[in-house]
C-alpha cells in the first residue's frame, strides 16, 4: 500500500490554509496550530470525501495522531 502521508498533508494544508504546513505520523491536535474541533470535523469530512470512506464516531475517538488516522484509512481501503 502506498504512503498516504503526502496526500493527507495536502488535505491538512488545504483545511488549515497553510501551504507550508508539514505533518508527521506523530502530529496531533496539540502539535498543529489551530487544530480545534471545527478543523477536526473539516479534516474528517475532507478525508472521507477523498478516499470515499466513512468513519464511525468510536473509530475517530480512538485516534491519537495522524499516523493512527492513516492506518485507519488504509484499513478501510483494504476492505473496500
C-alpha positions as CSV (number, residue, x, y, z in Angstrom):
1,X,0.0,0.0,0.0
2,X,1.4,3.4,-0.9
3,X,2.3,6.1,1.7
4,X,-0.8,8.3,2.3
5,X,1.1,10.9,4.3
6,X,1.8,13.2,1.4
7,X,-1.8,13.1,0.3
8,X,-3.0,13.7,3.9
9,X,-0.6,16.6,4.2
10,X,-2.2,18.3,1.2
11,X,-5.6,17.9,2.9
12,X,-4.2,19.4,6.1
13,X,-2.6,22.3,4.1
14,X,-6.0,23.0,2.5
15,X,-8.0,22.8,5.7
16,X,-5.6,25.0,7.7
17,X,-4.9,27.3,4.7
18,X,-1.1,26.9,5.3
19,X,0.8,25.7,2.2
20,X,4.0,25.3,4.3
21,X,2.4,23.1,7.0
22,X,4.4,19.9,7.5
23,X,2.7,17.0,9.3
24,X,4.3,13.7,10.5
25,X,2.7,10.4,11.7
26,X,3.0,11.6,15.3
27,X,1.4,15.1,14.6
28,X,-1.8,15.7,16.6
29,X,-4.1,18.4,17.7
30,X,-1.7,19.7,20.3
31,X,1.2,19.9,17.8
32,X,-0.7,21.6,14.9
33,X,-1.6,25.2,15.4
34,X,-5.4,25.9,15.0
35,X,-6.4,22.2,15.1
36,X,-9.6,22.6,17.0
37,X,-12.9,20.7,16.9
38,X,-14.1,22.6,13.8
39,X,-10.9,21.9,12.0
40,X,-11.1,18.3,13.0
41,X,-14.6,17.9,11.6
42,X,-13.4,19.6,8.3
43,X,-10.4,17.2,8.1
44,X,-12.5,14.1,8.7
45,X,-15.1,15.3,6.1
46,X,-12.4,16.0,3.5
47,X,-10.6,12.7,4.1
48,X,-13.9,10.7,3.9
49,X,-14.7,12.5,0.6
50,X,-11.2,12.0,-0.9
51,X,-11.0,8.3,-0.1
52,X,-14.7,7.5,-0.2
53,X,-14.7,6.0,3.3
54,X,-16.9,6.6,6.4
55,X,-15.6,6.8,9.9
56,X,-17.6,5.7,12.9
57,X,-17.5,8.1,15.9
58,X,-15.9,5.4,18.0
59,X,-13.1,5.0,15.5
60,X,-12.4,8.7,15.5
61,X,-12.3,8.9,19.3
62,X,-9.6,6.2,19.4
63,X,-7.2,8.1,17.1
64,X,-4.2,9.6,18.9
65,X,-2.4,11.2,15.9
66,X,-2.1,11.4,12.1
67,X,-0.4,8.0,11.9
68,X,-3.4,6.4,13.6
69,X,-5.7,8.2,11.1
70,X,-3.5,7.0,8.1
71,X,-3.6,3.4,9.5
72,X,-7.4,3.6,9.8
73,X,-7.8,4.9,6.2
74,X,-5.6,2.1,4.9
75,X,-7.6,-0.4,6.8
76,X,-10.8,0.9,5.3
77,X,-9.4,1.0,1.8
78,X,-8.2,-2.6,2.1
79,X,-11.7,-3.8,2.9
80,X,-13.4,-2.0,0.0
